[in-house]
Structures are given as C-alpha cells and as structure tokens.
Amino acid sequence: MKIIVITGPSGSGKTVLSKKLLKVLNNSVLIKTDYYYKDNIFIKLLSLFKYDIYDRIISIKSKEIIKTISSLYNKENSILYYNYDFIRRKSSRSYKQINQHDGYDYLILEGIFAHRLNINYKQAINILCMEKKEICYQRRLKRDQLERGRTVNEIDSKINKSWDLFFSNLINYISNNKFISINPSNNNSLKMLIKLLKD
C-alpha cells in the first residue's frame, strides 16, 4: 500500500485534491487528520486562552491516526475511524467493517498535520498544496462560517497565526523529504500529478 501525504496551509485545496485522487485511484482509502481533533477538557480549556490551539499538533489524536493506518496496513477487517463535529467540537468514533482481501493500493493521508506524524515520509508520496494567501483566506472565510460556526472576527484573528504556524512547522519536512508542489486548482498540474501517480 502506497501512502500519499497531502499537506498545505488551510484553504490551499487539500480536500479538493484528496477527493479527486480518491475517485481516480482505484482501491484507495482516505484519512483526514481534521477528523482526529481532541475534544477533552484540557484542549477545550486551552482553546479559551490560546486561540490557535487547533492549528497545533497537540490538538489532534496522533496516536489514533497511526493506529488507523496500522490497521489498514495489517489488512484488518474492522477499522477504527474518528470523526469531528466542528460546530459542537465533539469527537466520535466508529468501527467500519471492511473486507480488504489484498488490502488497499493507496492510502491518502490529508490535512494540515499530515506531514507531522510518526510515519516514514521517505517512503511516501509527499504532496504540498500551494495557493496564494488571499485565496486561501477567502476559502477559509467561507468554509469556517458555513461548516464551523465561526465569525469573521474569529477567522481574521486566526488566519495570520495559522499561516505562520503551518510554514514554520513545514521546514523540517521539506528539508528532509522529496515532495511535489501543486496548485490543485490548476487543471494541467492536476493531470500531470494523476499521470505520475498512476505510472
């Protein structure tokens, strides 16, 4: 099973890209790191004082993501997945019964934390989604209001900090691993990426 890691700042097109790859790559499965946010009292208290807590690795269930990946690698029939309600800030989990036979060909791991987990990135296909900051902001403005119940003021207070946090934590990843930089809204780049993955 090949792991495809899709990372990039918020609003850069990671979700759009992962959904497109899921459709064109046969026998593939998707794990979104956004679905693994913690909802414990500690994180909720921290969020009252530290507005950017959900842009920090401490806010997600890293070990649970690794367990899900391991279950897929081991071709287990019962896979534990997590989901996260962004309005209620509540995490839930469910087991999916999957008849894997020979297993999946591709695991797509997507999210702002996808490049910061305890996996071997040197054996992964690493994709960095890049887009202009203003376009990312406009996308996040729309998404966070509709899907996450945030106000414009809340989004404005977070955008610059989350942008800086992402890129400060990207340095080690891009210094030590081969990666493909792509703008998912560029159809030619997308076609080239799909061809590269299928070859």
Rosetta blueprint (number, residue, H / E / L):
1 M L
2 K E
3 I E
4 I E
5 V E
6 I E
7 T E
8 G L
9 P L
10 S L
11 G L
12 S L
13 G L
14 K H
15 T H
16 V H
17 L H
18 S H
19 K H
20 K H
21 L H
22 L H
23 K H
24 V H
25 L L
26 N L
27 N L
28 S E
29 V E
30 L E
31 I E
32 K E
33 T H
34 D H
35 Y H
36 Y H
37 Y E
38 K L
39 D L
40 N L
41 I H
42 F H
43 I H
44 K H
45 L H
46 L H
47 S H
48 L H
49 F H
50 K L
51 Y L
52 D L
53 I H
54 Y H
55 D H
56 R L
57 I H
58 I H
59 S H
60 I E
61 K L
62 S H
63 K H
64 E H
65 I H
66 I H
67 K H
68 T H
69 I H
70 S H
71 S H
72 L H
73 Y H
74 N L
75 K L
76 E L
77 N L
78 S E
79 I E
80 L E
81 Y E
82 Y E
83 N E
84 Y E
85 D E
86 F L
87 I L
88 R L
89 R L
90 K E
91 S E
92 S E
93 R E
94 S E
95 Y E
96 K E
97 Q E
98 I L
99 N L
100 Q L
101 H L
102 D L
103 G L
104 Y L
105 D L
106 Y E
107 L E
108 I E
109 L E
110 E E
111 G L
112 I L
113 F L
114 A L
115 H L
116 R L
117 L L
118 N L
119 I L
120 N L
121 Y H
122 K H
123 Q H
124 A L
125 I E
126 N E
127 I E
128 L E
129 C E
130 M L
131 E L
132 K L
133 K H
134 E H
135 I H
136 C H
137 Y H
138 Q H
139 R H
140 R H
141 L H
142 K H
143 R H
144 D H
145 Q H
146 L H
147 E H
148 R H
149 G L
150 R L
151 T L
152 V H
153 N H
154 E H
155 I H
156 D H
157 S H
158 K H
159 I H
160 N H
161 K H
162 S H
163 W H
164 D H
165 L H
166 F H
167 F H
168 S H
169 N L
170 L L
171 I H
172 N H
173 Y H
174 I H
175 S H
176 N H
177 N L
178 K L
179 F L
180 I E
181 S E
182 I E
183 N L
184 P L
185 S L
186 N L
187 N H
188 N H
189 S H
190 L H
191 K H
192 M H
193 L H
194 I H
195 K H
196 L H
197 L H
198 K H
199 D L
